[in-house]
Amino acid sequence: MDDTPCRVAAVRDVGPDAVAIDVESPAEFDAAPGQFVKLTFEVDGEAESRFYTVSSPEVGDTFEITVGIDPEGTVGPILADLAPGDELTVSGPFGSDYYEGEPFAVVLAGGPGVGPAVGIAERALEEGNEAAVVYRDDDPIHGDRLDALADRGAFVRRLDADGDLDAATADALAAADADPQLFVYGFADFVDAATAAVEAAGGDAEGAKIENFG
């Protein structure tokens, strides 16, 4: 989908300095959790674009993105001030590292990577499949959705920055009663730590679907 005006349907606080934004889906829009879209804004007369990963399990009527807000950033204050009815310019989706109906999804998420993590896990459970989420962050978000996933039978492990990622990853892989598809979402240091944890646990790091946020 090329640049398309889309209206904001809802904006919700989901934790410290983070919001989930529901955007009305154009008729031709189709995406899976883990793909990403480009949002373009006008800032001081100049176009500014940012990429955000889809964090909703479905995109039929609306799709959701989860956004960390940097009050000092160029785009953060604009996103923080959005309200239902406001208009965004959206293109996409992009990316090939997304959920495709795998029978057991194991998602390792750092920081904002929890957005696609919860979307993938929810989609997997809705399709009758299974999911595990390991999430590391000192300021966790999407707590309600993670709790709901655990209540529905998903493996969920939350860690702070000093948490044992190796042990949590090994436990998540051990929980899989089918050949797991591994997903990793986060910034570069987390991606490196997560893939090392997978290798230490004897998992398939080379077969992982990875989105490095930089």
Buried (B, 14 or more C-beta within 10 A) or exposed (E): BEBBEBEBBBBEEBBEBBBBBBBBBEEEBEBBBBBBBBBBBEEEEEEEEBBBBBBBBBBEEBBBBBBBBEEEEEBBEBBBEBEEEBEBBBBBBEBEBBBEEBBBBBBBBBBBBBBBBBBBBBBBBEEEBBBBBBBBBEEBBBEEBBEBBBEEEBBBBBBEEEBEBBBBBBBBBBBBEEEBBBBBBBBEEBBEBBBBBBBBBEBEBEEBBBBBBE
